[in-house]
Amino acid sequence: MLKWRDRSPQQWQEFVNQEVCVTAHDQQSFEGRVFTVDPVSASVVLVSFPETKRPSVKVILGHAVTDVQILGSGTKESESRMKSLFLPDRPQVLSADELKSRRENLRVWLEKNRVPVTEDGDDLRVASVLTISAPYSTGDCTCANEIILARVQSLVESVPGEQHASLASI
């Protein structure tokens, strides 16, 4: 029998979305649906949906896995349920006027907080090192300097007004 770590990524892919029982080298067993298998470490990410509790996620490190048995096959419903845990909701579609208003309000807020900001087409540029793209939320900030990134994201989260209350959640 082929050891878990010796399998190929294509063989691991067959386990994705399947209900499985993973046995670790210390004879512990874990049940759940396979969300993914890390191709480098062979670690298994299991998701379980208890009826009365919140979903749980467990990572079983690849070196500890001794056996994986399929208990049941996956469905489209289980696949979409697992993906909804990890993948963000689809972004809100905003009109050109709403995007322009958000960009302008954010630019004014940054200037009010003495942050040097310029417009570069549809993007905002902060001190020529950070870019904020549409829809101008914390996740739309890109910068190589983590300190600057964190500080500007903090400002983006704190934009006042109802219009920007949901910026951080987009």
TORVEX-556575 format. One record per residue: residue in three letters; x, y, z of N, C-alpha, C in turn. Coordinates in steps of 0.001 Angstrom, whole numbers, padded with zeros to 6 digits, always signed. Example, Ala and Ser with C-alpha at 12.3 -4.5 7.8 and 13.67 -1.06 7.14 Angstrom:
<pts>
ALA+013190-005690+007800+012300-004500+007800+013200-003300+007800 SER+012850-002250+007080+013670-001060+007140+012900+000030+007870 
</pts>
This chain:
<pts>
MET+000844-001186+000000+000000+000000+000000+000888+001249+000000 LEU+000493+002240-000788+001244+003483-000940+001062+004366+000293 LYS+002173+004847+000878+002105+005739+002030+001498+007066+001600 TRP+000851+007740+002565+000183+009014+002282+001142+010044+001695 ARG+002314+010200+002282+003273+011203+001811+003843+010886+000439 ASP+003799+009624+000033+004377+009219-001247+003410+009367-002415 ARG+002194+009750-002129+001202+009921-003202+001494+011193-003990 SER+000956+011248-005172+001127+012433-006024-000014+013424-005751 PRO+000160+014676-006131-000924+015652-005957-002220+015226-006668 GLN-002106+014564-007790-003306+014089-008486-004044+013050-007634 GLN-003302+012200-006956-003938+011212-006087-004565+011878-004869 TRP-003917+012890-004317-004508+013619-003197-005768+014353-003634 GLN-005784+014847-004857-006940+015597-005369-008207+014742-005320 GLU-008068+013440-005456-009227+012542-005413-009926+012577-004052 PHE-009231+013009-003015-009795+013042-001669-010526+014348-001363 VAL-010304+015379-002173-010913+016684-001920-012438+016562-002000 ASN-013108+017140-001008-014559+017157-000854-015133+015797-000442 GLN-014297+014830-000162-014779+013523+000287-014861+013512+001814 GLU-015840+012781+002347-015927+012544+003790-014909+011458+004104 VAL-013960+011755+005002-012869+010816+005263-012639+010615+006757 CYS-011893+009571+007052-011363+009335+008388-009850+009279+008247 VAL-009162+010220+008885-007704+010284+008820-007158+009689+010119 THR-006277+008732+009989-005630+008132+011150-004201+008654+011223 ALA-003853+009136+012414-002504+009655+012632-001634+008561+013236 HIS-000327+008787+013262+000611+007771+013734+000411+007399+015200 ASP-000247+008237+015979-000521+007918+017378-001899+007275+017557 GLN-002456+006761+016459-003748+006071+016405-004943+006985+016688 GLN-004733+008287+016683-005851+009213+016765-006529+009238+015415 SER-007849+009388+015418-008544+009491+014134-009360+010775+014110 PHE-009442+011343+012923-010147+012591+012700-011077+012397+011518 GLU-012327+012850+011664-013284+012733+010572-013704+014106+010094 GLY-013990+014192+008798-014455+015430+008208-014326+015368+006696 ARG-014596+016476+006063-014451+016579+004609-013101+017201+004308 VAL-012442+016678+003293-011130+017208+002914-011350+018490+002121 PHE-010830+019597+002663-010887+020855+001914-009732+020912+000918 THR-008537+020545+001382-007371+020528+000514-006276+019687+001147 VAL-005284+019358+000334-004078+018678+000805-002902+019510+000327 ASP-002027+019874+001269-000857+020660+000921+000113+019791+000124 PRO+000452+020190-001103+001310+019356-001941+002759+019259-001472 VAL+003193+020167-000598+004565+020125-000113+004688+019256+001141 SER+003806+019492+002105+003910+018789+003383+002976+017582+003493 ALA+002052+017422+002551+001038+016359+002566+000061+016523+003722 SER-000008+017712+004322-000942+017981+005407-002365+018032+004857 VAL-003296+017529+005666-004696+017441+005256-005497+018485+006021 VAL-006299+019268+005308-007180+020245+005943-008584+019656+005929 LEU-009096+019344+007130-010426+018758+007276-011407+019801+007784 VAL-012615+019757+007238-013690+020633+007687-014834+019743+008127 SER-015399+020052+009288-016586+019322+009728-017669+020323+010092 PHE-018909+019904+009866-020063+020767+010108-020989+020114+011129 PRO-020658+020213+012423-021565+019664+013437-022901+020396+013375 GLU-023982+019667+013604-025308+020272+013459-025594+021377+014465 THR-025093+021225+015684-025421+022205+016717-024327+023235+016949 LYS-023172+023054+016319-022051+023954+016564-021620+024639+015284 ARG-020662+025537+015440-020065+026199+014277-019153+025209+013567 PRO-018903+025409+012281-017983+024526+011554-016594+024538+012193 SER-015905+023404+012109-014552+023348+012641-013581+022948+011543 VAL-012363+023444+011679-011308+023166+010708-010139+022558+011473 LYS-009632+021439+010963-008472+020796+011571-007433+020564+010488 VAL-006174+020752+010863-005065+020463+009960-004293+019305+010568 ILE-004210+018211+009814-003431+017061+010255-002143+017086+009453 LEU-001030+017251+010153+000258+017373+009477+000592+016101+008715 GLY+001108+016273+007517+001356+015161+006609+002249+014079+007176 HIS+003256+014437+007951+004165+013427+008496+003476+012520+009509 ALA+002343+012976+010084+001628+012196+011084+000560+011289+010485 VAL+000199+011488+009228-000878+010719+008607-000381+009318+008262 THR-001107+008319+008787-000762+006931+008448-001758+006326+007487 ASP-003037+006787+007550-004056+006215+006687-005184+007217+006481 VAL-005772+007201+005294-006941+008019+004991-007955+007122+004304 GLN-009140+007008+004899-010194+006174+004323-011386+007043+003964 ILE-011912+006826+002772-013085+007579+002330-014328+006947+002951 LEU-015130+007786+003628-016364+007332+004259-017588+007639+003405 GLY-017505+008704+002628-018626+009112+001793-018163+010075+000725 SER-018954+010161-000316-018567+011035-001428-019076+012450-001209 GLY-018428+013383-001861-018782+014784-001732-019907+015177-002661 THR-020551+016274-002325-021627+016814-003142-021303+018257-003500 LYS-022030+018791-004441-021854+020215-004794-022187+021096-003596 GLU-023192+020691-002833-023597+021467-001661-022473+021508-000621 SER-021852+020348-000354-020767+020332+000630-019567+021122+000134 GLU-019311+021065-001161-018196+021822-001731-018422+023321-001581 SER-019612+023784-001908-019881+025223-001801-019921+025664-000341 ARG-020372+024788+000535-020396+025118+001963-018977+025290+002499 MET-018067+024403+002095-016669+024525+002529-016024+025776+001960 LYS-016249+026027+000678-015642+027202+000057-016123+028487+000703 SER-017378+028505+001141-017907+029728+001763-017191+030054+003073 LEU-016573+029051+003706-015816+029303+004925-014523+030050+004659 PHE-013885+029769+003520-012541+030267+003255-012474+031373+002214 LEU-013380+031356+001270-013321+032337+000197-014223+033515+000515 PRO-013789+034719+000219-014623+035887+000503-015857+035895-000381 ASP-016891+036563+000128-018084+036724-000688-017726+037501-001938 ARG-018556+037347-002933-018295+038093-004163-018337+039582-003860 PRO-017422+040310-004466-017385+041741-004177-018658+042442-004633 GLN-018991+043455-003889-020157+044260-004200-019886+045032-005487 VAL-020838+045033-006380-020674+045755-007636-021138+047193-007408 LEU-020227+048110-007631-020520+049525-007417-020509+050264-008744 SER-021337+051269-008823-021381+052072-010035-020143+052960-010107 ALA-019906+053515-011270-018755+054400-011459-018859+055621-010550 ASP-020069+056132-010354-020256+057289-009481-019957+056948-008021 GLU-020384+055741-007580-020107+055328-006207-018601+055147-005979 LEU-017927+054559-006956-016477+054385-006846-015764+055729-006798 LYS-016199+056653-007634-015594+057983-007660-015813+058687-006323 SER-017006+058554-005764-017310+059169-004472-016457+058548-003359 ARG-016309+057235-003375-015461+056570-002376-014012+057022-002483 ARG-013519+057081-003727-012128+057507-003939-011931+058924-003408 GLU-012861+059811-003729-012757+061211-003308-012842+061330-001784 ASN-013783+060628-001155-013919+060692+000303-012678+060125+001003 LEU-012129+059055+000465-010920+058481+001051-009731+059420+000878 ARG-009610+060029-000304-008525+060978-000551-008606+062139+000428 VAL-009798+062693+000615-009991+063804+001542-009657+063364+002977 TRP-010082+062169+003365-009792+061658+004707-008292+061497+004929 LEU-007601+060964+003937-006155+060787+004066-005453+062142+004170 GLU-005867+063093+003342-005274+064427+003403-005546+065091+004755 LYS-006754+064882+005291-007110+065450+006588-006213+064873+007687 ASN-005738+063657+007488-004838+063006+008443-003375+063194+008057 ARG-003138+064177+007178-001787+064584+006768-000984+063478+006089 VAL-001691+062671+005300-001045+061612+004523-000911+062126+003093 PRO+000298+062133+002540+000470+062618+001167-000149+061640+000168 VAL-001200+062073-000488-001922+061196-001408-002143+061902-002741 THR-001997+061138-003831-002267+061664-005172-003141+060663-005914 GLU-003834+061169-006932-004635+060291-007769-003801+059866-008959 ASP-003855+058581-009253-003132+058000-010384-004149+057193-011192 GLY-004869+057886-012064-005966+057242-012780-007075+056932-011791 ASP-007477+055651-011710-008510+055244-010753-007929+054888-009384 ASP-006608+054853-009264-005959+054475-008010-005559+055706-007219 LEU-005404+055484-005904-004831+056508-005041-003424+056048-004682 ARG-002453+056971-004719-001064+056644-004387-000688+057425-003135 VAL-000152+056719-002164+000275+057332-000911+001790+057362-000894 ALA+002343+058565-000869+003789+058779-000791+004553+057966-001829 SER+003965+057717-002948+004580+056974-004051+005037+055566-003676 VAL+004547+055021-002542+004943+053672-002139+003761+052738-001902 LEU+002565+053303-001774+001382+052489-001507+000304+052833-002513 THR-000401+051819-002989-001486+052018-003942-002785+051499-003354 ILE-003855+052275-003511-005192+051839-003103-006044+051805-004368 SER-006507+050615-004706-007329+050416-005903-008797+050335-005521 ALA-009666+050421-006535-011107+050291-006319-011401+048898-005778 PRO-012336+048763-004880-013300+049722-004339-012824+050473-003098 TYR-011514+050595-002926-010920+051461-001908-011188+050986-000473 SER-010995+049696-000241-011113+049134+001104-009732+048700+001587 THR-009646+048194+002802-008353+047791+003366-007690+046701+002536 GLY-008478+045814+001962-007918+044738+001147-007409+045194-000200 ASP-007657+046427-000557-007245+046953-001862-005969+047782-001770 CYS-005331+047759-000605-004076+048478-000395-002905+047542-000692 THR-001948+048016-001487-000748+047219-001758+000483+048070-001505 CYS+001429+047446-000790+002658+048155-000438+003695+047141+000009 ALA+004944+047364-000333+006023+046466+000069+006410+046680+001531 ASN+006150+047855+002081+006503+048171+003460+005301+047864+004361 GLU+005432+046840+005206+004324+046393+006044+003889+047436+007068 ILE+004815+048235+007551+004475+049257+008544+003579+050319+007920 ILE+003985+050806+006755+003167+051804+006048+001818+051198+005691 LEU+001825+049968+005195+000583+049291+004810-000376+049220+005995 ALA+000101+048775+007142-000761+048638+008322-001326+049984+008764 ARG-000505+051015+008723-000967+052333+009180-002009+052923+008235 VAL-001797+052769+006936-002777+053302+005975-004059+052466+006027 GLN-003941+051147+006175-005139+050319+006287-005959+050711+007509 SER-005274+051053+008588-005965+051509+009788-006754+052787+009502 LEU-006155+053695+008753-006864+054923+008371-008046+054624+007456 VAL-007855+053689+006507-008944+053335+005580-010120+052759+006362 GLU-009822+051943+007383-010892+051372+008207-011654+052430+008994 SER-010994+053527+009292-011614+054535+010156-012241+055698+009388 VAL-012436+055552+008092-013070+056627+007318-014460+056878+007900 PRO-014755+058112+008296-016060+058395+008912-017186+058433+007883 GLY-018387+058333+008406-019574+058455+007557-020183+057122+007224 GLU-021477+057135+006977-022209+055910+006655-021723+055271+005383 GLN-021363+056072+004417-020972+055555+003110-019758+054649+003250 HIS-018862+054929+004203-017640+054147+004337-017684+053165+005491 ALA-018816+053064+006158-018911+052138+007294-018657+050707+006859 SER-019009+050394+005618-018854+049014+005153-017593+048800+004319 LEU-016731+049809+004262-015513+049668+003446-014672+048465+003865 ALA-014497+048255+005162-013623+047187+005636-014215+045817+005366 SER-015520+045721+005190-016137+044403+005008-016298+044022+003555 ILE-015913+044861+002639-016084+044533+001226-014980+043630+000771 
</pts>
